[in-house]
Amino acid sequence: MARVVLNCPTMCNVKGCPNKSVAKGLCAKHYMRARRSGDPNKVRKRGPASKRPAGVSARTWTRFKHASNMIQAMGYSLEEFERMMNEVKRRNGSYNVSRLLRLAQYALEYLQQPVLITPPPPKD
């Protein structure tokens, strides 16, 4: 008498794919391709590369862009922006984006004019 094994994993039906089938005889990758395009072998073109630096979260990058756009709209020069960036720099070299955003919002809402961060006076 033949023995019947249920839930036995089978291989993907796409030629050359060594993965186990998940649904309709296809592995997860080929099944999603078939759902999206109708053809499990059709590979979609990649989307545009992100302009955000590696290691920076999407939320932080969005907040940084928002703060820098506000600062630029107020007419700050590049040197003034660099001074602001040095002001919000942490000891470890990273930047406190929350502080930069607060500084830009403060300048926009309360001062209605550029905020110049002056360096401390030299010690004699």
CORQUI-V818710 format. One record per residue. N is the residue number from 0. RES is the residue in three letters. SS is DSSP state (@ for helix, = for strand, . for the rest). D_CENTER is the distance of its C-alpha to the mean C-alpha in Angstrom with 1 decimal. Layout:
BEGIN
n->N res->RES ss->SS d_center->D_CENTER
n->N res->RES ss->SS d_center->D_CENTER
END
This chain:
BEGIN
n->0 res->MET ss->. d_center->58.6
n->1 res->ALA ss->. d_center->55.0
n->2 res->ARG ss->. d_center->52.3
n->3 res->VAL ss->. d_center->49.3
n->4 res->VAL ss->. d_center->45.9
n->5 res->LEU ss->. d_center->43.4
n->6 res->ASN ss->. d_center->39.6
n->7 res->CYS ss->. d_center->40.1
n->8 res->PRO ss->. d_center->36.8
n->9 res->THR ss->. d_center->37.3
n->10 res->MET ss->= d_center->35.5
n->11 res->CYS ss->. d_center->33.2
n->12 res->ASN ss->. d_center->35.4
n->13 res->VAL ss->. d_center->33.4
n->14 res->LYS ss->. d_center->35.4
n->15 res->GLY ss->. d_center->34.1
n->16 res->CYS ss->. d_center->31.5
n->17 res->PRO ss->. d_center->32.4
n->18 res->ASN ss->. d_center->30.3
n->19 res->LYS ss->= d_center->32.0
n->20 res->SER ss->. d_center->32.3
n->21 res->VAL ss->. d_center->30.6
n->22 res->ALA ss->= d_center->31.8
n->23 res->LYS ss->. d_center->34.4
n->24 res->GLY ss->. d_center->34.9
n->25 res->LEU ss->= d_center->31.3
n->26 res->CYS ss->. d_center->28.7
n->27 res->ALA ss->@ d_center->25.3
n->28 res->LYS ss->@ d_center->23.7
n->29 res->HIS ss->@ d_center->26.6
n->30 res->TYR ss->@ d_center->27.2
n->31 res->MET ss->@ d_center->23.7
n->32 res->ARG ss->@ d_center->24.4
n->33 res->ALA ss->@ d_center->27.8
n->34 res->ARG ss->@ d_center->26.5
n->35 res->ARG ss->@ d_center->24.1
n->36 res->SER ss->@ d_center->26.4
n->37 res->GLY ss->. d_center->29.8
n->38 res->ASP ss->. d_center->30.0
n->39 res->PRO ss->. d_center->28.7
n->40 res->ASN ss->. d_center->28.9
n->41 res->LYS ss->. d_center->26.9
n->42 res->VAL ss->. d_center->23.5
n->43 res->ARG ss->. d_center->21.1
n->44 res->LYS ss->. d_center->19.5
n->45 res->ARG ss->. d_center->15.8
n->46 res->GLY ss->. d_center->13.6
n->47 res->PRO ss->. d_center->12.5
n->48 res->ALA ss->. d_center->10.3
n->49 res->SER ss->. d_center->7.0
n->50 res->LYS ss->. d_center->8.4
n->51 res->ARG ss->. d_center->5.9
n->52 res->PRO ss->. d_center->8.0
n->53 res->ALA ss->. d_center->8.1
n->54 res->GLY ss->. d_center->8.4
n->55 res->VAL ss->. d_center->6.4
n->56 res->SER ss->. d_center->4.8
n->57 res->ALA ss->@ d_center->3.3
n->58 res->ARG ss->@ d_center->7.1
n->59 res->THR ss->@ d_center->8.2
n->60 res->TRP ss->@ d_center->6.8
n->61 res->THR ss->@ d_center->8.4
n->62 res->ARG ss->@ d_center->11.4
n->63 res->PHE ss->@ d_center->11.8
n->64 res->LYS ss->@ d_center->12.1
n->65 res->HIS ss->@ d_center->14.4
n->66 res->ALA ss->@ d_center->16.5
n->67 res->SER ss->@ d_center->16.9
n->68 res->ASN ss->@ d_center->17.9
n->69 res->MET ss->@ d_center->20.4
n->70 res->ILE ss->@ d_center->21.7
n->71 res->GLN ss->@ d_center->22.1
n->72 res->ALA ss->@ d_center->23.8
n->73 res->MET ss->. d_center->26.3
n->74 res->GLY ss->. d_center->27.4
n->75 res->TYR ss->. d_center->26.5
n->76 res->SER ss->. d_center->27.1
n->77 res->LEU ss->@ d_center->24.9
n->78 res->GLU ss->@ d_center->27.1
n->79 res->GLU ss->@ d_center->26.8
n->80 res->PHE ss->@ d_center->23.0
n->81 res->GLU ss->@ d_center->23.2
n->82 res->ARG ss->@ d_center->25.7
n->83 res->MET ss->@ d_center->23.4
n->84 res->MET ss->@ d_center->20.6
n->85 res->ASN ss->@ d_center->23.4
n->86 res->GLU ss->@ d_center->24.4
n->87 res->VAL ss->. d_center->21.2
n->88 res->LYS ss->= d_center->20.8
n->89 res->ARG ss->. d_center->21.5
n->90 res->ARG ss->. d_center->24.1
n->91 res->ASN ss->. d_center->21.8
n->92 res->GLY ss->. d_center->20.1
n->93 res->SER ss->. d_center->16.8
n->94 res->TYR ss->= d_center->16.4
n->95 res->ASN ss->. d_center->17.0
n->96 res->VAL ss->@ d_center->14.7
n->97 res->SER ss->@ d_center->16.7
n->98 res->ARG ss->@ d_center->19.9
n->99 res->LEU ss->@ d_center->18.8
n->100 res->LEU ss->@ d_center->18.0
n->101 res->ARG ss->@ d_center->21.4
n->102 res->LEU ss->@ d_center->23.2
n->103 res->ALA ss->@ d_center->22.1
n->104 res->GLN ss->@ d_center->23.0
n->105 res->TYR ss->@ d_center->26.3
n->106 res->ALA ss->@ d_center->27.1
n->107 res->LEU ss->@ d_center->26.5
n->108 res->GLU ss->@ d_center->28.3
n->109 res->TYR ss->@ d_center->31.1
n->110 res->LEU ss->@ d_center->32.0
n->111 res->GLN ss->. d_center->31.3
n->112 res->GLN ss->. d_center->31.4
n->113 res->PRO ss->. d_center->29.5
n->114 res->VAL ss->. d_center->29.4
n->115 res->LEU ss->. d_center->30.6
n->116 res->ILE ss->. d_center->29.8
n->117 res->THR ss->. d_center->32.8
n->118 res->PRO ss->. d_center->33.1
n->119 res->PRO ss->. d_center->35.7
n->120 res->PRO ss->. d_center->39.2
n->121 res->PRO ss->. d_center->40.4
n->122 res->LYS ss->. d_center->42.6
n->123 res->ASP ss->. d_center->46.1
END
